[in-house]
């Protein structure tokens, strides 16, 4: 009897039969392909044929005698002696002549390849492991014989290579998703790491619309603001759209969170969609949206975590099933970040792609779409949005209070399509007029030093919000403010604080804003408060960045009292001492200052033009990325499509947690997340931050930390040359 996986004696788990594993993977992969394929007229049939075939032969190489010796326990080895994917790849390439399936087998552990590089290797070596070609070719007939004779093995009829009549890059990613998830799931079930049955929670759009209606009605007040929000809600809910993509341009404070959800549920009912995915620009605003959706959409008797799932690195779960439904996009409603969502679409890795086959037949809400991605990544993201809409039954809503109509820019789409706005024109006009009465935009042309900035900010009507471009700048200004005034005059919020301390600071800020007598204070923050956070200050000050960032700052000012316009200022900081500009903001801030200098009245109407200027400043990058995608250069796309520039590491600042980890005591991962900060990996050596013993990839903070400016306290104290420690 051949085996697919070795035993785990410590847990009393026997080896897994080859037939049982192949049968389980074929069954699960087929189901995934059938579900995803049902939403594609162009490529659904091909997906349903290719995936089971690849699943049937994905572990063929494990039948090599040397591998069986290890899997059966006759020989001890950490890894299989013969790379096991090459045999299945060779069989489908040479004997069945199904290249697509061969690529999937080759990729199910190491990821999708670079097709250009593969072609350059020559036909003989195409998608093969050159180090073992001869061995595999010799052993292949015997492996096929064993495979075909294996008792109870689910047989898959061979097929002729089909033509990928849809977007090939997305097809390969979706097909690999079906295979990789089936393989991982079957293995996890065998080892007891996952339950055999997953909860199946339908979307039930009609019931959830009714629940959402009741929720919104219960919040309604008899004032002009509430009446306007009610009109927005009804207009969005009742809007019928025939196209695959629509937009919702609605200013802050107009109830977009619930209005767009009502629309998506209506469209899900009409289009027979299976889930809704809400994509938000920042991790810190997820909790607020999740709280609203769980209150409004969860039906009696349902587990709220399993209905409205929050997917990001800080998410907490009460049970493993909730974690699984979330990570694999299997819950009916998923709330996630732009980083997680778009980097999944860009990935070539099986672990990341496992969830992708659950995207077809979904409604996707890209909230604050202007802030979801850097400008240079938007052309490729738009390409994916169009293809998933046209070819895989997805319905997209692009929503914002300052919507960039990037599809009107030739760099994005030569066709410049007309995307339907679900908000009626008359209501949009009324909302725009309302917005103009709310905010006045001004800027200070001359750069300000830190002391000058602090002194000037203190003269503005309070409470005030100051948003700066780097964690270090925010810390330096907050510290200077503290030295110039009393502690009650200043609050600070940035990722230099742990999630626990950020949550406590945000709660305190909200309490202070609710007190009309508490006005003489300032919040100094980074862009983590720019979108989706329900805060309303008297005055806003924003370090020059993009136009949409400025508009988002305006969304934190005068949200509730529109009788008189309040001011949002743009400032430029002098590069002095600890203050350095953020290179990522260079082009966008240049565009904004040009708009001010030429006398433009700042408004959302300028967003598209500003984005066009930023894209053209990006040079060849968007074109290079698009060529890599079209050329099926999967590793290259995965490498350069980065929503967040740079790679961060988890650094634990809670010394009690550090002690437990170093003493090998059990610590809940959720507690580690809440007691840690994220710091750029390339900075760790410079800061000489050590890894925690026995926990590779997790580091411990060895400098000062406080709940005011976080880890920046230690950095600002320790160095005589702090220029070296800009984070």
N, C-alpha and C positions, 0 to 999 in steps of 0.2 A: 504494500500500500504506500504510494508516494505521499509526501507531505508538502504543504505550502508554508507553514510556519512551525518553528520549533516549540518545544515545551517550555513552561515556566515552572520549574520544580518548587520554587519558593512559595508560589501561590497555589500549587497543586493543579496546574492547568496543563493538560496533555498537548502534544503537537496537533496542529490542525491538518486534517486530510486535504490533499490537493483538490479532490473532487468537490468537497464541501465548500472550500474557499472559492473555487472557480464558479461553482453553481450559485453561491451567494452573491458574488460580484456581478455575474451576468444578470441575475434577477434584479438587483438594485440598480445597476446601470441602465438596464432596459426600461425600468419604471421611470427613472429620471429623464431619459431620452424621450420617452413617450410623452411625458408631461410637458417638457420644454418644447419638443417638436410639434405639439398640437397647436402652438401659437405661430408657427412659421409655414406659410404656404410655399415659400421658395425652397427651404432647406430642411423642413421637418422630416420628410421621408428619408433623406440621406442620413440625418442624425440618428433616426430610429434603426437604420441598417448598420451603420458604421460602428456605433458604440457597443452593441452586443458582440460584434465580431472582435473588436479590440479587447473587450473584457474576457472573452473566451480564451484568448492566447496571451494575455498580458503577463502571466507568470510562467510561460512555457519553459523558460531557461532554468527554472528551479528543478526541473526534471533531470538536469545534468547529474551524473552519478556523484561527482564531487560535492555538489550542493546537497544532494539527498543524504549523503553521509553526515553532513553537518545538521541538517534539519531533523534527521531521525535520532540524533544524539550519539551516533557511532564515533564521530570525531568532534572535538571541541574547537570552536573558532569564534572569534568575535563577529566576523562578517562572512558572507558566502564567498567561497574561493573563486567562483566564476560569475562575473556580472550577468544578472539573470534577465535583463530586458532585451538583450540582443537577439536571442533565439526567436522570440515572438515577432520582433521587428523583421528578421530575415525571412521567416515563414510567410508573412503577409506581403513583403516586398517581392520575393523571388518566386514563390509558388502560387500565391493567391493574387498577386499583383494589385494589391489594394494599398496604395501609398498612404492615404489619409489614416487608415487604421494603423499602419506601421509607425507613423509619426506619433500617434497617441501612445502606443506601447513603449516606444523609445522614450517618451516624455513623462510617463506616469510617476516617475520618481525624481528625475533631474530637471524637468521643466521643458517647455517648448523651445526648440532650437532657433538658430539664426539660419534661415533658408538660403541666404546668399552664401554664407560660409559653407554650408553643406554642399551646395552646387559646385563650389570651387574645389571640393575634395574629389570630385569625379564620381561617375555613376557607380563604380564598383564599391566605393566606400560610403555612398549616400546613406546617412542616418545610422550607420553601423559603428560599432566599437572596433576600431582597427586592431586593437591589441589582442582580440580573441576571435577574429573572423574565421580563421582556419579551423580552430577548435570547434566553434559553433557549427560551421558548415558540415563538419564530419559527424558531429553528434546529433544533428537536427533530425535525420530520419528516425533514429531510435526514440528521441523525445516525442516526436509526432505519434509514433506507434503507441507509446505508453499513454500519451494524452488521449488518443482515440479509444484505447482499451479500458480506460479507467471506469470502473463501475459507477453507474448513476450520474455520470457527468452530463450536464446539459449540453447538447450538441447545437451548434450554430451553423446554419447553411452558409457556405462561402458565397460571396457576391462579386459582381463585376464593379470595378471602380466607378463611382459616380462623379458627376460634375458639381462643384460647389457653386451654385447659382446665386448665393448671397455673399455678403462680405466674408472673405476667407479667414481673416485674422480673428473675427469674432466667432466664426464657426469652430475653428480649432480650439479656442479658449473654452467654448461651451461644451464641446465634445470631451475635452480633457477633464472638465469639471465633472461631468457625469461619471467618467471612469474613475477619477481620483477619489471622489466622494464615496463611491460604491466600494472601492478597495479599502480605504481607510475605515469605513463604517463596519464592513464585514470583519476586518481584523480586530477592531476595537470590541465588537460584540463577542468574538471568540475569547479574548483575554479578560472579559468581564469589565471593560472600561466604559462600556456604553450599554444601555438597555436595548433589548432586541426590538422593542416596539417604541416608536416615537409618538407622542400625542399629536393627533391631527386636529388642528383648530381652524375651522373655516373662517373666511373673512366675514360672512353674514352682512353684506353691506347695507341691506335694507333695515335690519334691526339696529345697526350702529348709527345710521342716519337718524333714525327716530330717537335714539338715546342722545345723540349730539344736539338735536333740536331742543330736547328738554333741558339739556345742560345750558345751552346758550340763552334760552328763554328765562331760566332761573336767575341769570346774571344781569338781565336787562333792567335798566333804570329809565326813568322818564326825564331825560335831558337830551339836548341836541346831539351830544357826542354819542350816546347810546343809540339814538334813533338812526344816526348815520352808520354805525357799526351793524345795526340790524339790516339795513339796506344792502350793505356790502355782503353780509352773510347770505341773504336770500338770493342776491344776484349771482354769487359764485355757485351756490348749491344748485340752482336751477339752470345754469348755463349748460347747453348741450353742444358738444364739440365733435366734429367728424374727423378731424385731422389727428395725427399722432402726437403733436406738440402744441401746447398753448402757453400763454403767459398771463401773469397777474401782477400788474403794476399798482401797488397799493401802499401808501405812506405808513409810517409807524403809527401804532395805536389804533388801527382801523380793524383789528380782529382777524388779521390774515391767517393766523395759526389755525383757527377753527373754520374760517370760511373756505379756505382751500381744501381742508380735510373733508368738509361736506361735499365739495365738488368732486373730489377724487372718489369718495364712496359712491356718489351718484353714477360716475363714469364706470366704476368697477362693476356696479350692478348692470349697467347697460351693455358693457363690453365683455362681461363674464371674466373679469380679472381675478387673480388668486391672492394677491397681496398688495400692500401699499408700503413704499419705502420713502421715508422723510430724510432728506440729506441736509445737514446743517453745517455752517462753516467752521464752528468752533466747538470743542468739547464742553466748554463751560456753560453753554446755553442749552445743552441737551436735557439736563435734569428738569428745567422749567417746562419744556415742551412735553416731555414724557409724563410729568405730573398732570398736566392738563388733559392729555389724551387718555390716561388711565382713569381719571375721574369721569371723563365724558363718554368713553367708548366701550369700556369693559361691561359685559352683560352679566346678569346674576348667575352665580355659580362658577364663573370663569376665574382662572389664575391670572392676575393682572400682568405679572412678569412674562407669561407665555403669550399673552395677547398683544401687548405693546412692549416690544423688546428694545432695549437700549444697547447699542453696540459701539463701544469705544474702550480704550485701555483702562479707564477708571470704573467701568461698570461692575456693580456688585450683583451677585446672584444668590438666591436662597436655595436653589437646588440645581443639580447637574443638567436636568432636562431643560430648564430655562436657559442655561448657558449654551446648550447644544442648539436649541431652536434659534437663539440669537446669532451665534457665530456663523451658522450656515444659512442664514436668511430664510428660515422655515416658519417663523412666526407670521401671523397675518398682517401685523403692522410692525415695521422695523424703523427705529430712529437711530441714525448713524451720522458720522462726520464725513465731510467731503474728502478728507484724507483717506479714510477707510474705504469709502465707496469707489472713488476714482482710481486709487492705486490697486484695487481689486481688478478693475477693468483693464488696467495697464499691465498686470502681472503676467509672468510666464511660469510661475511656481505653482505646483499642484496644491500645496497647503493653502495658498491664498485663493486659488481658483475654485476650490471645492464648492463654494457657495454660489458661483456665478450661474449655474444652470437653473437656479431658482429665480433669476431675474426676468426671463421671458414671461409675458402675461402679467406684468406688474404695472402699477401706477407709481410714478416716481415724482416726488415733490422736491425740487431743488430750491430750498428756501435761501433767501439772501444770496441769490445766484451770482451777484456781482462780486461777492467776497469768497465764493467757493473755491476759486482757483486763481493762481497767478495768470496774468494776461497771456503770457507766452504758451500756456498749456490749453487755453480755451479752444483754439482751432481743432485740435485732436479730440477734445471732449465733445465738441459740437458734432464732429464726425461720428462718434460713438452714439450720441443721443439720436441722431437721424437714423442710423442703421438699426439700432435696437427698436426704434419706433416703427420703421418701415418694414423690417424683416422679422421681428420677434415679438410683435404684439404688445409692445410697451407703450404706455401713455405718459407723457411728460408734462409737468407744469413748472415753468421757470418763473419764480416769484421774487419780488424785491420791492422795497420802497424807493429804490434808485436803479431801475432796471436798465442794464446795458443791452441794447438790442444788437448784440454782436453778429447775429445772422444777417444783418444789413451791411456788414463790412465785407468787401470783396476778398480779403485775406481769409475769411472764414467760409464763405459760400458764394461762389460766382453767381448762383441763381438768385441770391438775395430774397428768400421766400417771405411771404406774408404770414406771420404767425398770429393766430387769433388771440385777441385779448378777451378774457372771460368777463372782465368788468365792463359794463355798458358805457359807451362814450360820455353820456351826460353825467353819470356818476363819477367817472374818472376826472372830468373837468371840474366838478365840484370838489373832489378830493385835492386836486392840484391847487385850486384857489385857497382851500383851507390850509394847505402846506405853506404857501407863500406868506400867509398871515402869521405863521408860527415862528419863523426863523429869519434873522438877518445875518448875512455873511460879511465879515471884514477880515483884513489881514494887516500884519505889521511887517513892513518891507525890510527893515534893518534887522540883522540877526541879534539875538539876545543872549547874554551870558546867563549862567545859572542864577546868580544873585539878582540880576536885572529881571529875569523871568519871575522869580519868586516874589519880589517886591511889587511887580506890576500885577501879577495874578491876584495878590491880596487886596488890590484896590477895586477889583471887579465885583459886581453883585453876587452874593452867594446864596446857596451853596454852589460851588464850582467843580467842574470836572476838567482835568488836564490829561490828555492822552499823548504819550510819547512813543517814539519808534523803537526803542530798545529797552530791555530789562534793566540794563545798567543806567541809562539816562533816567528812567523812572525812579530808581533807587537813589541816585545822586540828588535829584530835585526834591524828592520826599525828605531825605536827610537834611538838606539845606533848609527846607520849609520848617522842619522840626526844630532846628537850631535857631531860626529867626522868630518863631512863634511858639505857642504852647502845644502840647500833645493833642488836645482836643481840636486843634485847628487843621489837622492833617490826617488823612487816611491814605493807605497805599494798597494797590492791588495789581499783582503780576504773577507770572509763573516762577518767580524767585521764591514764592511761598508754596508750601505744601497744599494739596487739595483741602485738607482739614482747615488750615489757616485761611485759605482763600474763601472757603464757605463761611467761616466765622466772620471774616471781614465784610463779605458781601451782605450777610444778615444784618450786621451792625450798620452798614451804609443805608440799607433799606429802612431800618428803624429811624435813623436820623433824618432821612428824606421825608418820612411820614410826619415829622414834628415841624409844623410851620414856624415855630420860634427858633429852631436850630438852623441858623443860616450862615454863620461866620466860620465856614470850614471848606476844605478843598480835598477832593479825591484825585490823587496822582496815580495814573494807571497806564497800562499798555493796551494794545488793541484787543485784548481778551474781553473787554467790555463793550466793544463796538457794535456787536450785532446780537439781537435777540434777548438782551438783558433789560428787564423792565425797570429802568431808572430814569428819573426826570430831574435835571439840575436847572438852575437859573441861568448859568453862563457856561459855555463850552470853549475850551482852548485846545487846539489840535496842532501838534508839530506837523509841518508840511509832509504829506504823503500823497496818496491818490485822491482823486475827486470823490470816489465812492467811499473812501475812509472818512473824509470830511463829512459827507452826507450821513454816514452812520453815526459819527459823533453828534451830529445834529439830532439824530434819533434819540439821544440821551438827554436832550434839552427841551424844556417846555412841552412835554408830551401831553399834558392834561389841561393847561390854561392857555388858550389861544387868543385871548382878547388883545394882548399886545405881543408883538414879535420880540423875542430875546436874541441875543447875539452869540454867534459862534465865530471864534477868532482862529486864524491860521498864523502860526509863528514859525520862525526859523531859529535854531539854536546855533550859537557859536561853537566851533570845534575847539574846545579848551579843556585842559586837565583831563577829567574823566569822560567828557562828552565827545562821542564820535558818531558820525552819521551812519545810518544803516544802509549798506550798499543795495539791499533789495528794494529800497524805497527811492533810489536815485532817479530813475526815469519817471516814475509816477509823480514824484514831488515836482520835478522840473515841468511836467505838463500842467500841473495845478497852478504853479506860480506864473506860468505863461498865460493861463486863463485870467488870473487876477490882473496881471500887468496890462493886458489888452482890454480891460474894462468889461469883461463878460459878467453878467449877472449870474452868480452861482445857483444852479438848480439841477434837478435830475435830468432835465432835457439835454444837458451837456455831456452826459455819461458816455454815450455811444461815441461821440467825437473824441473824448478824452481817451477812451480805450483804443480807438484807431491809432492815435498818436503813440500810445504805449507799445502796441503791437509792432509798429514800424520801427520803433527804437530797439526792439528785441532782435532785429536783423534777421539772420537766416535760421535762428533756432526753431521757430514753429514749422518751417518748411522741412528742416532736417528731421524733426520728430515725425512729421506726417509721412515722409519718404520711408523712414524706418518701419512704420506701421504698415504701409502699403506693400513694402518689400518683404513682409513677414519676418522681420528681424526682431523677434520677440525679446531676447535678452537685452538688446539695445533700448527698446521702448521701455522695458521695466526699469532699466538703470537710470534713464534721463527724465522719465515722467515722474517728477517728485513734486507733490503738492507743497510739502515743507522742505525747503532746502536744508540739507544737513541731516545727520543721524544723531539721535539723542540716546543717552543711557540713564537708567534708573539709579539715583543716588539717594540713599536713605539718610535722612537728617535726624530722625527720632533715635536717640542713642539707646533707649530701652529696647527698641526693635533690633538695633545692631547687635547688642549684647546677646539677645536670644538667638539670632542667626549664627553668631560666632560660636555659641555654645551648643549648636545643633538642636535647639528647642523648636517645637512646632510653632509656626507663625502663619496665620491666615494671610494669603496673598493680598486680600482686600486691605488689610491693615498696612502691609508694606506699601501699597499704592498710595494710601492716604498719608503716610508718614515720609514720603519721598518726593524729590523734585526731579525734573528732567534737565540734563545738561548735555550740551553738544559733546559728542564722543571725542572730537579732535582737541577739545579743551582739557580733557581729563589728565593727559600726561603733563600739560603745562601747570595744571593745578595740583598735580601729584596726588590725585585721589585714588586710594587703594581699593581693590576689589575685596569683597567680603569672602573670607575663606570658605571654601566648599559651595559657594554660590557664584559661579562664573557669570559675568555680565551684570551683576548687582554690586554697586559701590557704596562706600560709607563716607559721609561728610566728616571731615576732620577739622573744620574751622568753625568759627562762631556762626550761630543762627539765631534769629529772633522772629517773633510773629509780626514784626512791623515791615522790614524789608527783606526778610527771609535769608537765603544764603548769601545775598549781596552784603550783608553785615560783615561776614568773614572776609570776603574779597576786598572790601573797602578798607578793612583794618590791617590786613596782613602784608600788603605790598608797598614798598617804597616807589615802585614803578608801576602804578596801576594800569597804565596803558596796555600792559601785557595781558590784562585780565578782562577785556571787554567780552561780554557774553551776550 
